[in-house]
Amino acid sequence: METMTALTERPTTRTTTTPTPAETTRQKATRYVWAAVRLALGWTFVWAFLDKTFGLGHSTEAKAAWINGGHPTEGFLKFGAEGPFKGFYNGIAGAAWADWLFMLGLAAIGTALLLGIGLRVAAVAGGLLYVMMWTAVLPPENNPFLDDHLINAMVLAGLALVGAGNTLGLGRLWARLPLVQRMPWLK
């Protein structure tokens, strides 16, 4: 009898789990749309890096390629910059440090977007790059204020906020790394 009393007097804790609701078709489609946008933007950064590095002939001729001694920042910043920041951009056009920062930024942002890792950092860096490109051509050609650079900066923020690297990317695996768990801003 004592055994039963001991068993009945012991408090029991029940673990209740709330079932995860099934993903709707709309939610799944939304995840894949954001993943496609992430991949598309990632490719635009990687393509710009490759074209400027090797002079693939789309925007950069082979003789102006970075590997052939060209300066990736020179053409646009020297001849394309307009508006209130024209002097600033003309002044850094073709500078070795500007070339290296620009090219490393293109490669790193594009790679992060394609792989779906480090989207928070990529969104901030890419957003900053887009805003700088926007300021280089003020006012925009087709609108008094808004252009695709600002829109793409906002899209990058959206990609990071919705965790777009988790679909068709390595975002979930990346988030489990000990370093990323200690420093969640690396997600």
C-alpha positions in Angstrom: 0.0 0.0 0.0 2.8 2.4 0.8 4.1 2.0 -2.7 0.9 3.2 -4.2 0.7 6.1 -1.9 4.2 7.2 -2.9 3.3 7.0 -6.5 0.1 8.9 -6.2 1.6 11.7 -4.1 4.5 12.3 -6.5 3.7 15.3 -8.7 3.7 14.5 -12.4 4.5 16.9 -15.1 2.9 16.5 -18.4 4.6 17.7 -21.5 2.2 18.9 -24.0 3.3 19.8 -27.4 1.4 22.0 -29.7 1.2 20.4 -33.1 2.8 22.4 -35.8 0.2 23.5 -38.2 0.6 22.1 -41.7 2.1 24.5 -44.2 -0.5 25.9 -46.6 0.0 25.9 -50.3 0.2 29.7 -50.2 2.9 29.6 -47.5 5.0 27.1 -49.4 4.6 29.1 -52.6 5.7 32.3 -50.7 8.8 30.5 -49.4 9.7 29.5 -53.0 9.1 32.9 -54.4 11.4 34.5 -51.8 14.0 31.8 -52.5 13.8 32.6 -56.3 14.2 36.3 -55.6 17.2 35.6 -53.4 18.8 33.4 -56.1 18.1 36.0 -58.8 19.6 38.9 -56.8 22.5 36.7 -55.9 23.2 35.9 -59.5 23.1 39.7 -60.4 25.9 40.3 -57.8 28.0 37.2 -58.9 27.5 38.1 -62.6 28.7 41.7 -62.1 31.7 40.3 -60.2 32.5 37.8 -63.0 32.0 40.3 -65.9 34.2 42.9 -64.2 36.8 40.4 -63.3 37.1 38.6 -66.6 35.7 41.1 -69.1 33.0 38.7 -70.4 31.8 41.4 -72.9 28.4 42.2 -71.4 29.3 45.4 -69.5 33.0 45.0 -69.4 35.3 44.4 -72.4 38.1 42.0 -72.0 40.8 44.7 -72.3 39.1 46.5 -69.3 38.8 43.4 -67.1 40.2 43.5 -63.6 42.6 40.6 -64.3 43.9 42.6 -67.3 44.7 45.7 -65.1 41.3 47.4 -65.5 39.6 49.3 -62.6 36.1 48.0 -61.9 35.0 51.3 -60.3 36.6 53.6 -62.8 34.1 53.6 -65.7 30.9 54.2 -63.9 32.2 56.4 -61.1 34.2 58.6 -63.4 31.8 58.9 -66.3 28.4 57.8 -65.0 28.2 59.6 -61.7 25.9 62.7 -61.6 24.3 64.9 -59.0 25.4 66.2 -55.7 27.9 63.3 -55.0 29.5 63.4 -58.4 32.8 64.9 -57.0 33.1 62.3 -54.3 32.5 59.4 -56.7 34.8 60.9 -59.3 37.5 61.2 -56.6 37.4 57.5 -55.7 37.0 56.2 -59.3 39.7 53.6 -60.0 41.3 53.7 -56.6 42.8 50.3 -55.7 41.0 50.2 -52.3 37.7 51.1 -53.9 38.2 48.4 -56.6 39.0 45.8 -54.0 36.1 46.7 -51.7 33.6 46.8 -54.5 34.7 43.5 -56.0 34.9 41.7 -52.6 31.5 43.1 -51.8 30.0 41.8 -55.1 31.5 38.4 -54.6 30.6 38.0 -50.9 27.1 39.4 -51.2 26.4 37.3 -54.3 27.8 34.1 -52.8 25.9 34.6 -49.5 22.6 35.1 -51.5 23.2 32.1 -53.7 24.0 29.8 -50.8 21.3 31.3 -48.5 23.8 32.0 -45.7 24.6 35.1 -43.8 21.6 36.9 -45.2 21.5 39.5 -42.5 25.1 40.6 -43.2 24.5 40.3 -47.0 21.3 42.4 -46.7 23.1 45.2 -44.9 26.1 45.2 -47.1 24.1 44.8 -50.3 21.6 47.5 -49.1 24.5 49.9 -48.5 26.0 49.1 -51.9 22.6 49.7 -53.6 22.1 53.0 -51.7 25.6 54.2 -52.7 24.8 53.3 -56.3 21.6 55.2 -56.0 23.4 58.3 -54.7 25.8 58.1 -57.6 23.1 59.0 -60.1 20.9 61.5 -58.3 18.3 62.4 -59.3 17.3 59.0 -60.8 16.6 59.1 -64.6 12.9 58.0 -64.5 11.6 59.2 -61.2 12.4 62.2 -59.0 13.4 60.0 -56.0 12.8 56.2 -56.4 14.7 53.8 -58.6 15.5 50.1 -58.7 18.5 50.5 -56.4 16.4 51.5 -53.5 13.8 48.9 -54.3 16.5 46.2 -54.4 17.9 47.4 -51.0 14.4 46.9 -49.6 14.1 43.5 -51.2 17.4 42.5 -49.6 16.0 43.5 -46.2 12.9 41.4 -46.9 15.0 38.4 -47.8 16.8 38.5 -44.5 13.6 39.1 -42.5 11.7 36.1 -44.0 14.7 33.8 -43.7 14.8 33.2 -47.5 18.0 31.2 -47.2 16.1 28.3 -45.6 14.4 27.3 -48.9 16.6 26.2 -51.7 19.6 27.2 -49.6 21.8 26.3 -46.7 20.2 28.7 -44.2 19.0 26.1 -41.7 22.4 24.3 -41.7 24.2 27.6 -41.4 22.0 28.7 -38.4 23.0 25.5 -36.6 26.7 26.3 -36.7 28.1 27.1 -33.2 29.6 30.4 -34.3 26.2 31.5 -35.8 24.4 30.4 -32.7 26.7 32.5 -30.5 26.4 35.4 -32.9 22.9 35.4 -34.4 23.5 38.5 -36.4 25.5 36.2 -38.8 22.3 34.5 -39.8 
